[in-house]
Amino acid sequence: MMALAKTGDVIAVESPVYSGILQLAVSLGLKVLELPTHPNSGIVIDALKKALPQIDLCLLVSNFTTPLGSCMPDENKKEVVKLLAKHKVPLIEDDLYGDLYFGSQRPKCCKSYDEQGTVLWCNSISKTPAPGYRVGWVAPGIYKEQIMKLKLAHAISAPAITQEAVANFLKSGRYENHLRKLRQILQQNYHRYADSIAKYFPEGTKTSIPQGGLALWMEFDKKIDTADLFDIAIKHKISIAPGRIFTLQNQFQNCMRLCIGLPWTSNVEHKLRELGRLAKSML
Ligand SMILES: Cc1ncc(COP(=O)(O)O)c(C=O)c1O
């Protein structure tokens, strides 16, 4: 974002969108354009088409985005890359959930349709082995020089020892092994979390149906404000992510994101039952 935009530029993003992306864009003085996003197929292409004349940069979490869990179908990825390239708008593709698919194959990334080098693809191991290593990577396309200069100015380089440890882990095949187990666990988790929501939450609660990743998006009756639910739940040692942290607009007050990454235990089920009871008490 720092390499590709300057203060006052307009960045188009999905909506709802990961709060860290909003914080970063705002801190750089960018104007954020939140575009309608479908919980299954991601950004709505017609909305992006209409916005094209006013945007300078686009950032998409193409696979299993947080908080929605959506994954752009291949044909949408192809069309978005073509559209943006035609209008000379760079695309930052944040693909750090792509390895966490529940199906039989990793979904493609927008980068695989990039003929002009205008997609800057990012990934890290933060959502797979652990966030603490702070190791990520980028396929920068035609923006390589800008990225290298910025990295040099900010940090000279990332610590070699952690990069090497991660590289060895990736090379050895153990990463693939780890991913196979993790994907299975997350898929089982998804079913368990979804079953508990159906059992314990107010009737009419809607949930997304992610095909991978760590996030489940929930929508309640309008009477339930999830910022209030957060305040009540935290007293019961339950932490949720209220919908409004994923937008700069006045929306998603009756929505929340549930992380399905916690290992399933009787305590997790107990806390979900408790959360459902608290939500019901707000109706
Ligand atoms: C969409 C998205 N991008 C980036 C990040 C941060 O990733 P990292 O720890 O690799 O900086 C997160 C973490 O939650 C995320 O959800």
The ligand as a MOL file (V3000), in Angstrom:
LIG
                    3D

  0  0  0     0  0            999 V3000
M  V30 BEGIN CTAB
M  V30 COUNTS 16 16 0 0 0
M  V30 BEGIN ATOM
M  V30 1 C -6.7460 -10.3270 5.5150 0
M  V30 2 C -5.5690 -10.2130 6.4120 0
M  V30 3 N -4.4370 -9.6400 5.9530 0
M  V30 4 C -3.3320 -9.5350 6.7460 0
M  V30 5 C -3.3450 -9.9740 8.0580 0
M  V30 6 C -2.0760 -9.8240 8.8530 0
M  V30 7 O -1.1830 -10.8110 8.4390 0
M  V30 8 P 0.3500 -10.8940 8.9420 0
M  V30 9 O 0.3250 -11.4340 10.3340 0
M  V30 10 O 0.9830 -11.8330 7.9610 0
M  V30 11 O 0.8920 -9.5110 8.8920 0
M  V30 12 C -4.4970 -10.5550 8.5710 0
M  V30 13 C -4.5310 -11.0280 9.9800 0
M  V30 14 O -5.5660 -11.2470 10.5680 0
M  V30 15 C -5.6380 -10.6880 7.7320 0
M  V30 16 O -6.7650 -11.2610 8.1780 0
M  V30 END ATOM
M  V30 BEGIN BOND
M  V30 1 1 1 2
M  V30 2 1 2 3
M  V30 3 2 2 15
M  V30 4 2 3 4
M  V30 5 1 4 5
M  V30 6 1 5 6
M  V30 7 2 5 12
M  V30 8 1 6 7
M  V30 9 1 7 8
M  V30 10 2 8 9
M  V30 11 1 8 10
M  V30 12 1 8 11
M  V30 13 1 12 13
M  V30 14 1 12 15
M  V30 15 2 13 14
M  V30 16 1 15 16
M  V30 END BOND
M  V30 END CTAB
M  END
